[in-house]
């Protein structure tokens, strides 16, 4: 009787052990590529399913989008300027079977391909385009990189140029160029302002020429504005002529008196 109980216990333990190796549970974002005696038999998941221990083997694949940091690398642009480029690649697996069967390590392969693609594509553009057309270059990198990875069951959703490091000499030259451009714009604005002011003054002169009374009123208004300054003496043009005459007369009288005394 005891021997039977021991056998039953061993049988139950064996069944539990087999079930623990047979029952598999995958999350919603996971898939399992199933092999039976080395042959591909399908993709399982998500949820719960069973396998034959020792006969069937699973390789899990994560379907979530992952980021690959492309290491900073130096490249030469089309106009022979050396720059350091740092980029980020966003990718996910859309075909788990191809990602396991057709490539040994799809993440590592995609990372290496990203480095060479960034160097080849960005090396064909000039520095100005590299700095001003990032969005267009990002799309071109994504399209170029997605074509070969599609055969691996991998989808490259985006490529972003994260950083562009320029040599110190190029940065100083660009700063001088920007300063010269700001100076040019400033001079153009000042010239436009003076041209407009001159045009308005010419138009006003034509109006005053047709209306002398308006010119006189404007003159009086200007004298009134000047008279607000307490430390100034305002002499109108009419008074100026009279006062000059009086000063000339006094000067002549003094001169005559000195001559008579001699």
C-alpha positions in Angstrom: 0.0 0.0 0.0 2.8 2.4 0.9 4.5 1.6 -2.4 1.4 2.5 -4.3 1.1 5.8 -2.5 4.7 6.6 -3.3 4.2 5.8 -6.9 1.0 7.9 -7.1 2.9 10.8 -5.4 5.8 10.4 -7.8 3.4 10.3 -10.8 1.6 13.5 -9.6 5.0 15.2 -9.1 6.1 14.2 -12.5 2.8 15.5 -14.1 3.2 18.8 -12.3 6.8 19.1 -13.4 5.9 18.3 -17.0 3.0 20.8 -16.9 5.3 23.5 -15.5 7.6 23.1 -18.5 4.7 22.6 -20.9 2.5 25.6 -20.1 3.7 28.9 -21.3 2.1 32.4 -20.9 3.0 35.3 -23.1 2.1 39.0 -22.5 0.2 41.1 -25.0 3.3 42.6 -26.6 5.2 39.3 -26.8 5.3 36.5 -29.4 7.1 33.1 -29.4 8.6 31.6 -32.5 8.1 27.8 -32.1 10.5 25.1 -33.3 9.8 21.4 -33.2 12.9 19.2 -33.5 14.6 22.2 -35.1 11.9 23.0 -37.6 9.8 26.1 -37.6 6.2 25.3 -36.9 4.6 28.7 -36.1 4.3 31.7 -33.9 2.4 31.6 -30.6 1.0 34.2 -28.3 -0.2 36.1 -26.6 -2.0 34.2 -23.8 -1.5 30.7 -22.6 -0.5 27.6 -24.6 1.4 24.3 -24.2 4.5 22.8 -25.7 6.2 19.4 -25.7 9.2 19.7 -23.4 12.4 18.4 -25.0 10.8 18.3 -28.4 9.6 21.9 -28.9 11.5 25.1 -28.2 10.4 28.7 -28.1 12.2 32.0 -28.9 10.5 35.1 -27.4 10.3 38.3 -29.4 9.3 41.7 -28.1 7.0 43.6 -30.4 7.3 47.0 -28.6 9.1 49.9 -30.2 12.6 50.2 -29.1 15.2 52.9 -29.5 18.7 52.3 -30.8 21.3 55.0 -30.0 23.6 55.5 -33.0 27.0 56.2 -31.6 28.5 59.6 -32.4 30.6 59.4 -35.5 32.6 61.8 -37.6 31.7 62.2 -41.3 32.7 64.6 -44.1 29.9 66.5 -45.8 29.7 67.2 -49.5 31.5 70.5 -49.1 34.4 68.9 -47.2 33.5 69.9 -43.6 34.1 67.4 -40.8 31.2 67.1 -38.4 30.2 64.7 -35.6 26.7 63.3 -35.9 24.6 61.6 -33.2 21.3 60.0 -34.1 18.5 57.8 -32.7 16.6 55.0 -34.5 13.1 53.9 -33.5 12.1 50.4 -34.6 9.9 47.4 -33.8 9.4 43.8 -35.0 6.3 43.2 -37.2 7.2 39.7 -38.3 8.6 37.6 -35.4 9.4 34.6 -37.6 11.6 36.6 -40.0 13.3 38.4 -37.1 14.5 35.1 -35.6 15.0 33.0 -38.7 16.4 35.4 -41.3 18.8 37.3 -39.0 20.9 36.2 -36.1 20.5 39.4 -33.9 18.2 41.9 -35.5 18.9 44.7 -33.0 22.6 44.5 -33.4 22.3 44.3 -37.2 19.9 47.2 -37.3 22.3 49.2 -35.1 25.3 48.6 -37.4 23.2 49.3 -40.5 22.1 52.6 -38.9 25.7 53.8 -38.5 26.6 53.1 -42.1 23.4 54.6 -43.4 23.8 57.8 -41.4 27.3 58.2 -42.6 26.5 57.5 -46.3 23.4 59.6 -46.6 24.5 62.7 -44.6 27.9 62.6 -46.3 26.2 63.4 -49.6 24.7 66.7 -48.4 26.3 70.1 -47.8 26.7 71.6 -44.4 23.9 74.3 -44.9 21.4 71.6 -45.8 22.5 69.4 -42.9 21.8 72.3 -40.5 18.5 73.6 -42.0 16.8 70.5 -43.5 16.9 68.1 -40.6 13.3 67.0 -41.0 13.8 66.1 -44.7 17.0 64.3 -43.9 15.3 62.4 -41.1 12.7 61.1 -43.5 15.3 60.1 -46.1 17.3 58.2 -43.4 14.2 56.4 -42.3 13.2 55.4 -45.8 16.8 54.3 -46.7 17.1 52.3 -43.5 13.7 50.7 -43.6 14.2 49.0 -47.0 16.8 46.4 -46.0 15.4 45.8 -42.5 12.0 45.0 -44.0 13.3 41.6 -45.1 14.2 40.9 -41.4 10.7 41.5 -40.2 11.8 44.8 -38.6 10.1 48.2 -39.2 12.1 51.4 -38.8 9.5 54.0 -37.8 11.7 57.0 -37.4 15.3 58.3 -37.5 16.2 61.5 -35.6 19.4 63.4 -35.9 20.0 64.2 -32.2 23.1 66.4 -32.3 25.5 67.9 -34.8 28.9 69.0 -33.5 30.8 71.5 -35.6 34.5 72.4 -35.5 35.5 75.5 -33.6 36.7 77.3 -36.8 33.4 76.6 -38.5 31.4 77.9 -35.6 33.4 81.2 -35.5 33.0 81.6 -39.3 29.2 81.0 -38.9 29.0 83.6 -36.1 30.8 86.2 -38.2 28.5 85.4 -41.1 25.4 85.8 -38.9 26.7 89.1 -37.5 27.4 90.4 -41.0 23.9 89.4 -42.1 22.4 91.2 -39.1 24.4 94.3 -39.9 23.3 94.2 -43.5 19.6 93.9 -42.4 20.1 96.8 -40.0 21.5 99.0 -42.6 18.7 98.2 -45.1 16.1 99.0 -42.4 17.8 102.3 -41.6 18.1 103.2 -45.3 14.4 102.4 -45.9 13.5 104.6 -42.9 15.5 107.5 -44.1 14.2 107.1 -47.6 10.6 107.1 -46.3 11.4 110.2 -44.1 13.0 112.0 -47.0 10.0 111.2 -49.2 7.6 112.6 -46.6 9.7 115.7 -46.2 9.7 116.2 -49.9 5.9 115.9 -50.0 5.6 118.3 -47.1 7.8 120.8 -48.8 5.6 120.8 -51.9 2.6 121.4 -49.7 4.3 124.3 -47.9 5.3 125.8 -51.2 1.7 126.0 -52.3 0.6 127.3 -48.9 3.1 129.8 -47.3 0.7 130.4 -44.4 0.9 126.8 -43.4 4.7 127.1 -43.4 4.5 130.1 -41.1 2.2 128.3 -38.7 4.6 125.4 -38.7 7.5 127.7 -38.0 5.6 129.3 -35.0 4.8 125.8 -33.7 8.4 124.8 -33.9 9.5 128.0 -32.0 6.9 127.2 -29.3 8.3 123.8 -28.8 11.9 125.2 -28.6 10.7 127.8 -26.1 9.8 125.1 -23.6 13.5 124.8 -22.8 14.1 127.4 -20.1 17.8 127.7 -20.7 17.3 128.8 -24.3 16.7 132.2 -25.9 14.5 132.1 -28.9 14.9 134.7 -31.6 12.5 134.8 -34.4 13.7 135.6 -37.9 11.8 139.0 -38.0 13.3 140.0 -34.6 16.7 138.9 -35.7 16.8 141.3 -38.6 15.8 144.3 -36.4 18.2 143.4 -33.6 21.1 143.1 -36.1 20.3 146.6 -37.4 20.3 148.1 -33.9 23.6 146.4 -33.1 25.2 147.8 -36.3 23.9 151.3 -35.5 25.3 151.3 -32.0 28.7 150.0 -33.2 28.9 152.9 -35.8 28.1 155.5 -33.1 30.7 154.3 -30.7 33.3 154.3 -33.5 32.5 157.9 -34.4 32.8 159.0 -30.8 36.2 157.5 -30.4 37.4 159.2 -33.6 36.2 162.7 -32.3 38.1 162.3 -29.0 41.3 161.6 -30.8 
